[in-house]
């Protein structure tokens, strides 16, 4: 049995076809040189007439085999590339942004190793474009309350920076009713909660003129530089330690180191609208972010541990 790729009657090679064409050409040339004055003799000679016709046919057959069809030789290689674009788009109308969006995206944490829930949420934001407002992606931040750490990303889900932060002294994931209308002295200890959820933030100023990032203006939830509210709280000392249990001291706002605010928060979140995602500490991950896909280990990270 012959291999499947072989033929019982192999086709002539390119060299053989070239020899046939050359032979036919020489026969035509020899005939033309010797007989051009006596065309009537050619027509009366069946052998010469047959040779001429065979030479023409062989030349035409060789051209068909070895020359590409019209237009194919001019086809640029780039036009043969296949692109997968979203439904409703065509390759002609698709812009580079559309082609980029057709590919799966993930958040780039550089060399930082976040908690599983942080990575899963950031990856979901990047893949789903949940940080998009209209046709524009916004910078975003992910706050891990259990780890007392915030991660700030640009609009393309590239990590800009991460830092330990100070959070509300009370545990919980829901905003206490009416807390945004109270003075600081009126906020009860169990109301000093940093709530969980998705917030569209905007830059602004507090009541004394300091620039802040309003995470939720109605509830007076802001991200701002660490500052002294009560000297006994030792906020500057607390934010400098690596221990999570030192970070629960604020009235609910997110306090970040001054240098981190000026270098990362203000350029990324303090000049435009952004999206702030705050992970839960009491509720389950999928209770707060039901559309985000998370690994099984992430679903339990929202449960507050005894250490906190």
C-alpha positions as CSV (number, residue, x, y, z in Angstrom):
1,X,0.0,0.0,0.0
2,X,1.3,3.5,-0.9
3,X,1.4,6.3,1.6
4,X,-1.6,8.5,1.4
5,X,0.3,11.6,0.3
6,X,1.8,9.8,-2.8
7,X,0.1,9.4,-6.2
8,X,0.2,6.3,-8.3
9,X,0.8,8.5,-11.4
10,X,3.0,11.3,-10.1
11,X,2.6,14.7,-11.7
12,X,5.6,16.1,-13.7
13,X,8.0,18.1,-11.6
14,X,8.7,21.8,-12.2
15,X,12.0,21.0,-14.0
16,X,10.2,18.5,-16.3
17,X,7.6,21.1,-17.2
18,X,10.3,23.7,-17.9
19,X,12.0,21.3,-20.2
20,X,8.8,20.6,-22.1
21,X,8.2,24.4,-22.5
22,X,11.8,25.0,-23.7
23,X,11.5,22.1,-26.2
24,X,8.2,23.5,-27.5
25,X,9.7,27.0,-27.8
26,X,12.7,25.7,-29.7
27,X,10.4,23.8,-32.1
28,X,8.4,26.9,-32.7
29,X,11.5,29.1,-33.2
30,X,13.1,26.6,-35.6
31,X,9.9,26.3,-37.6
32,X,9.4,30.1,-37.8
33,X,13.0,30.7,-38.9
34,X,13.0,28.0,-41.6
35,X,9.4,28.2,-42.8
36,X,8.1,31.8,-42.3
37,X,8.1,32.4,-46.1
38,X,6.2,29.4,-46.9
39,X,3.1,29.4,-44.6
40,X,1.1,27.4,-47.1
41,X,3.6,24.6,-46.7
42,X,2.9,24.5,-43.0
43,X,-0.8,24.1,-43.5
44,X,-0.2,21.3,-45.9
45,X,2.1,19.5,-43.5
46,X,0.1,17.7,-40.8
47,X,3.2,17.0,-38.7
48,X,4.4,20.6,-38.5
49,X,0.9,21.9,-37.9
50,X,0.4,19.4,-35.1
51,X,3.7,20.3,-33.5
52,X,2.8,24.0,-33.5
53,X,-0.5,23.3,-31.8
54,X,1.0,21.0,-29.2
55,X,3.7,23.7,-28.4
56,X,1.0,26.4,-27.8
57,X,-1.1,24.1,-25.7
58,X,1.8,22.9,-23.6
59,X,2.9,26.5,-22.9
60,X,-0.6,27.5,-21.9
61,X,-0.8,24.5,-19.5
62,X,2.5,25.4,-17.9
63,X,1.4,29.0,-17.4
64,X,-1.8,27.8,-15.7
65,X,0.1,25.6,-13.3
66,X,3.0,27.9,-12.3
67,X,1.5,31.4,-12.5
68,X,-0.8,32.5,-9.6
69,X,-4.3,33.6,-10.5
70,X,-4.8,37.3,-11.1
71,X,-4.9,39.3,-7.8
72,X,-3.6,36.5,-5.6
73,X,0.0,37.4,-6.1
74,X,-0.7,40.9,-4.9
75,X,-2.6,39.9,-1.7
76,X,-0.7,41.3,1.3
77,X,0.1,38.7,3.9
78,X,-1.7,40.8,6.6
79,X,-5.0,40.4,4.8
80,X,-4.8,36.6,5.4
81,X,-4.7,37.1,9.2
82,X,-7.9,36.2,11.0
83,X,-9.2,38.5,13.8
84,X,-11.9,37.6,16.3
85,X,-14.0,40.7,17.0
86,X,-17.1,41.1,19.1
87,X,-20.6,40.4,17.7
88,X,-21.9,43.3,15.7
89,X,-18.4,44.5,14.6
90,X,-16.6,43.8,11.4
91,X,-13.0,43.6,10.7
92,X,-13.3,46.7,8.6
93,X,-15.0,48.7,11.3
94,X,-13.2,47.3,14.3
95,X,-10.8,49.9,15.9
96,X,-7.6,48.9,17.7
97,X,-9.5,49.4,21.0
98,X,-12.2,47.0,19.9
99,X,-9.6,44.4,18.9
100,X,-7.8,44.9,22.2
101,X,-11.1,44.5,24.1
102,X,-11.7,41.2,22.2
103,X,-8.8,39.6,24.0
104,X,-9.0,38.4,27.6
105,X,-7.6,41.0,30.1
106,X,-6.3,40.6,33.6
107,X,-5.0,43.1,36.2
108,X,-1.3,43.5,36.3
109,X,-0.1,43.5,39.9
110,X,3.6,43.8,38.9
111,X,5.6,42.0,41.6
112,X,2.9,42.5,44.4
113,X,1.2,39.4,45.8
114,X,-2.3,40.4,46.9
115,X,-4.9,38.3,48.7
116,X,-6.9,35.9,46.4
117,X,-10.0,38.0,46.7
118,X,-8.2,41.1,45.7
119,X,-6.7,39.5,42.7
120,X,-10.0,37.9,41.6
121,X,-11.9,41.1,41.9
122,X,-9.3,43.2,40.0
123,X,-9.1,40.5,37.3
124,X,-12.9,40.6,37.0
125,X,-12.8,44.4,36.7
126,X,-10.2,44.2,34.0
127,X,-12.0,41.5,32.0
128,X,-15.5,42.9,32.3
129,X,-14.6,46.6,31.9
130,X,-16.7,47.2,35.1
131,X,-14.6,50.4,35.5
132,X,-16.0,51.8,32.3
133,X,-18.1,54.9,32.3
134,X,-19.6,55.4,28.8
135,X,-16.8,54.7,26.3
136,X,-14.0,55.5,28.8
137,X,-12.3,53.3,31.4
138,X,-11.7,54.9,34.7
139,X,-8.9,54.3,37.2
140,X,-9.9,52.2,40.1
141,X,-8.9,51.0,43.6
142,X,-9.5,47.8,45.5
143,X,-9.6,48.1,49.3
144,X,-8.9,44.9,51.3
145,X,-10.4,45.6,54.7
146,X,-9.1,42.3,56.2
147,X,-5.6,43.1,55.1
148,X,-6.0,46.9,55.7
149,X,-4.4,47.6,52.3
150,X,-5.5,49.5,49.3
151,X,-4.4,48.8,45.7
152,X,-4.6,51.6,43.1
153,X,-4.8,50.9,39.4
154,X,-4.8,53.0,36.3
155,X,-7.7,52.7,33.7
156,X,-5.9,49.8,32.0
157,X,-5.7,47.7,35.2
158,X,-2.0,48.3,35.7
159,X,-1.1,48.6,39.4
160,X,0.2,52.0,40.3
161,X,0.8,51.4,44.0
162,X,-0.4,49.7,47.2
163,X,-0.2,50.7,50.8
164,X,-1.4,49.9,54.3
165,X,-4.3,52.2,55.4
166,X,-6.3,53.1,58.5
167,X,-10.0,52.0,58.5
168,X,-13.1,52.4,60.5
169,X,-12.8,51.1,64.1
170,X,-16.1,49.2,63.9
171,X,-16.5,46.0,61.9
172,X,-19.3,45.8,59.3
173,X,-20.1,46.2,55.6
174,X,-23.2,48.4,55.5
175,X,-23.3,52.2,55.8
176,X,-25.1,53.2,59.1
177,X,-28.3,55.2,58.2
178,X,-27.8,58.9,58.4
179,X,-24.2,58.8,59.3
180,X,-23.3,61.2,56.6
181,X,-25.3,64.0,58.2
182,X,-23.7,63.7,61.6
183,X,-20.8,65.6,63.1
184,X,-17.8,63.6,64.0
185,X,-18.6,64.0,67.7
186,X,-22.1,62.5,67.1
187,X,-20.9,59.3,65.4
188,X,-21.4,56.4,67.7
189,X,-18.6,53.8,68.1
190,X,-20.6,51.0,66.3
191,X,-21.3,53.4,63.4
192,X,-17.6,53.9,62.6
193,X,-17.8,51.5,59.7
194,X,-15.9,51.5,56.4
195,X,-18.7,50.0,54.2
196,X,-18.1,47.4,51.5
197,X,-19.3,47.7,47.9
198,X,-18.7,49.4,44.6
199,X,-18.5,53.2,44.7
200,X,-18.0,55.8,41.9
201,X,-15.6,58.3,43.5
202,X,-14.9,62.0,42.7
203,X,-12.3,64.5,43.8
204,X,-13.3,67.2,46.2
205,X,-12.6,69.0,49.4
206,X,-13.6,68.5,53.0
207,X,-15.1,71.1,55.3
208,X,-11.8,72.8,56.0
209,X,-10.6,72.8,52.4
210,X,-8.3,69.8,52.3
211,X,-8.4,67.9,49.0
212,X,-9.9,64.4,49.4
213,X,-11.3,61.6,47.2
214,X,-15.0,61.3,48.0
215,X,-15.7,57.6,47.8
216,X,-19.4,58.2,48.8
217,X,-20.2,61.8,49.4
218,X,-23.7,61.2,50.8
219,X,-22.3,59.1,53.6
220,X,-19.2,61.4,54.1
221,X,-16.9,58.4,53.2
222,X,-13.6,59.7,51.9
223,X,-10.1,58.6,51.2
224,X,-7.6,61.2,52.5
225,X,-4.2,61.8,54.0
226,X,-3.7,60.5,57.5
227,X,-4.2,63.4,60.0
228,X,-4.4,63.9,63.7
229,X,-8.0,63.9,64.9
230,X,-7.3,62.9,68.5
231,X,-3.6,62.7,69.6
232,X,-4.5,59.8,71.8
233,X,-5.3,57.7,68.7
234,X,-1.7,57.8,67.5
235,X,-2.8,57.5,63.9
236,X,0.7,58.3,62.4
237,X,2.3,55.6,64.6
238,X,-0.5,53.1,63.7
239,X,-0.2,53.6,60.0
240,X,3.6,53.0,60.1
241,X,3.4,49.6,61.7
242,X,3.0,46.4,59.6
243,X,0.3,45.0,61.9
244,X,-3.3,44.8,60.7
245,X,-4.8,45.1,64.1
246,X,-3.3,48.6,64.5
247,X,-5.3,49.9,61.5
248,X,-8.8,50.1,62.9
249,X,-9.0,53.5,64.4
250,X,-10.9,56.0,62.0
251,X,-14.5,57.1,62.0
252,X,-15.0,55.2,58.8
253,X,-12.8,57.1,56.3
254,X,-9.8,55.6,54.6
255,X,-6.6,57.2,55.9
256,X,-3.5,56.7,53.7
257,X,0.1,57.8,54.3
258,X,0.8,61.3,53.1
259,X,3.5,60.4,50.7
260,X,1.3,57.6,49.2
261,X,-1.6,60.0,48.8
262,X,0.5,62.7,47.0
263,X,2.4,60.2,44.8
264,X,-0.4,57.7,43.9
265,X,-3.9,58.5,45.1
266,X,-4.1,62.2,44.1
267,X,-2.7,61.7,40.5
268,X,-4.8,58.6,39.9
269,X,-8.0,59.2,41.8
270,X,-7.9,62.8,42.8
271,X,-8.2,64.4,39.4
272,X,-11.1,62.5,37.8
273,X,-13.9,60.2,38.6
274,X,-12.8,56.7,39.5
275,X,-14.2,53.4,40.9
276,X,-13.5,52.2,44.4
277,X,-14.2,48.6,45.3
278,X,-14.2,47.8,49.0
279,X,-14.1,44.1,49.9
280,X,-16.3,42.9,52.7
281,X,-15.2,41.7,56.1
282,X,-18.4,40.2,57.5
283,X,-20.4,39.4,54.4
284,X,-19.4,36.8,51.8
285,X,-17.5,38.0,48.7
286,X,-20.4,37.0,46.3
287,X,-23.0,38.8,48.5
288,X,-21.3,42.1,47.8
289,X,-20.0,41.4,44.2
290,X,-22.4,38.7,42.8
291,X,-21.3,39.3,39.2
292,X,-17.6,38.9,39.9
293,X,-16.2,35.4,39.5
294,X,-14.0,34.3,42.3
295,X,-12.1,31.2,43.3
296,X,-13.5,29.1,46.1
297,X,-10.9,30.4,48.6
298,X,-11.9,34.0,47.8
299,X,-15.6,33.4,48.7
300,X,-14.6,33.0,52.4
301,X,-12.1,35.8,52.7
302,X,-15.0,38.2,53.5
303,X,-15.7,36.6,56.8
304,X,-14.1,38.5,59.7
305,X,-11.6,36.5,61.7
306,X,-11.2,36.6,65.4
307,X,-7.8,38.2,65.0
308,X,-9.5,41.4,63.9
